[in-house]
């Protein structure tokens, strides 16, 4: 082997090995610190692409869960308001029935009429005043509202029927509406006839409200099912992404120990290699 001082191949090989080892050590530190095996697209291009798609699906599913939860909130607000509407209509029905009692006078019926009108005005107020984030829910305008409930673009359409005074046909004086207990209804028999007609109108209104509430319950149950499915999807997809992108801490810790040993060995070899040219001095003595 030639002995020279200008080119120390042993030292150059040691430096080259330490440089490669240093880069690998840096990558291992990065994986351990971040907890991710894929910190740049260059770490594993194919796996990085798959991980990105899985991440998009997970994030999209989480947003869809929030959308479904908001939609459930809408149904809960509407249903709570409709419960009050139902109570008011039940009270109206009770008052209508009491107006046909044998001992009820025209003055009593007039008082009942005033209370009935107040309750129906409350039904109208509930319909107009019930809203969610500025959107009216019970006026009939909440129709065909589309909700994104899946990362892949799945859509659920929501419609809440109107329960205003007009929608429920709770209008006074019309042939198909409610009859007033005014001065024209003087006898009990006339009051009974009017009550029977009015009860039919109120029952129809109650049926309409019950139908709206049943539809809300069906939508709410479906949304709960959607949320359960999305939660399962997020869990399984996250697990799949973890297998691809997360750092195996045990493996990387072992790799770290190996690289640190190699780095120390490289430093020791470089130190010895730098001593080799000193042999030239012996030849010159």
Residue pairs with C-beta under 8 A, 6 or more apart in sequence:
3 279
3 280
3 283
4 277
5 277
5 280
8 273
8 274
8 276
8 277
10 269
10 272
10 273
10 276
11 270
11 273
11 274
11 276
13 273
14 266
14 269
14 270
14 273
15 270
17 262
17 266
17 269
18 263
18 266
18 267
18 270
21 259
21 262
21 263
21 266
22 263
24 259
25 256
25 259
25 260
25 263
27 43
28 252
28 255
28 256
28 259
29 256
30 39
31 37
31 39
31 247
31 252
32 247
32 249
32 252
32 253
32 256
34 247
35 246
35 247
35 249
36 245
36 246
36 247
37 43
37 44
37 47
37 244
37 245
37 246
37 247
37 248
38 44
38 47
38 48
38 51
38 244
38 245
40 48
41 48
47 244
47 245
50 244
51 241
51 244
51 245
54 237
54 240
54 241
54 244
55 241
56 151
57 151
57 233
57 237
58 151
58 234
58 237
58 238
58 241
59 151
60 150
60 151
60 152
61 150
61 151
61 230
61 233
61 234
61 237
62 234
63 148
63 151
64 148
64 149
64 150
64 151
64 154
64 226
64 230
65 227
65 230
65 231
65 234
67 147
67 148
67 149
68 147
68 149
68 156
68 223
68 226
68 227
68 230
69 223
69 227
70 147
71 147
71 149
71 156
71 158
71 219
71 223
72 220
72 223
72 224
72 227
73 132
74 132
74 137
74 158
74 160
75 158
75 216
75 217
75 219
75 220
75 223
76 220
77 130
77 132
77 137
78 130
78 132
78 137
78 138
78 142
78 160
78 212
78 216
79 213
79 216
79 217
79 220
81 126
81 130
81 137
81 138
82 138
82 163
82 209
82 212
82 213
82 216
83 213
84 122
84 126
85 123
85 126
85 127
85 138
85 163
85 209
86 206
86 209
86 210
86 213
88 119
88 120
88 122
88 123
88 126
89 119
89 123
89 202
89 205
89 206
89 209
90 206
91 119
92 116
92 119
92 120
92 202
93 199
93 202
93 203
93 206
95 112
95 115
95 116
95 119
96 112
96 116
96 195
96 198
96 199
96 202
97 195
97 199
98 104
98 112
99 108
99 109
99 112
99 113
99 181
99 191
99 194
99 195
100 188
100 191
100 192
100 195
100 196
101 188
102 188
104 112
104 188
104 191
106 181
106 183
106 185
106 186
109 181
109 185
109 191
110 181
110 182
112 181
113 180
113 181
113 182
116 178
117 172
120 165
120 170
120 178
121 165
123 163
123 164
123 165
123 168
123 170
124 164
124 165
126 138
126 163
127 138
127 139
127 162
127 163
127 164
127 165
127 167
128 136
128 138
128 139
128 164
130 136
130 137
130 138
131 137
135 141
135 142
136 142
137 160
138 160
138 162
138 163
138 164
139 162
139 164
140 161
140 162
140 164
140 167
141 162
142 158
142 159
142 160
143 159
143 160
144 157
144 158
144 159
145 157
145 158
145 159
146 155
146 156
146 157
146 158
147 155
147 156
147 157
147 158
148 154
148 155
149 155
149 156
149 223
149 226
149 230
150 226
150 230
151 233
156 219
156 222
156 223
156 226
158 219
159 215
160 212
160 215
160 216
161 167
161 208
161 211
161 212
161 215
163 208
163 209
163 212
165 171
167 208
168 204
168 205
168 208
168 209
169 176
169 177
169 201
169 204
169 205
170 177
170 178
170 201
170 202
170 205
171 177
171 178
172 178
172 179
172 180
173 179
173 180
176 201
177 201
178 198
178 201
178 202
179 185
179 194
179 197
179 198
181 191
181 194
184 190
185 191
185 194
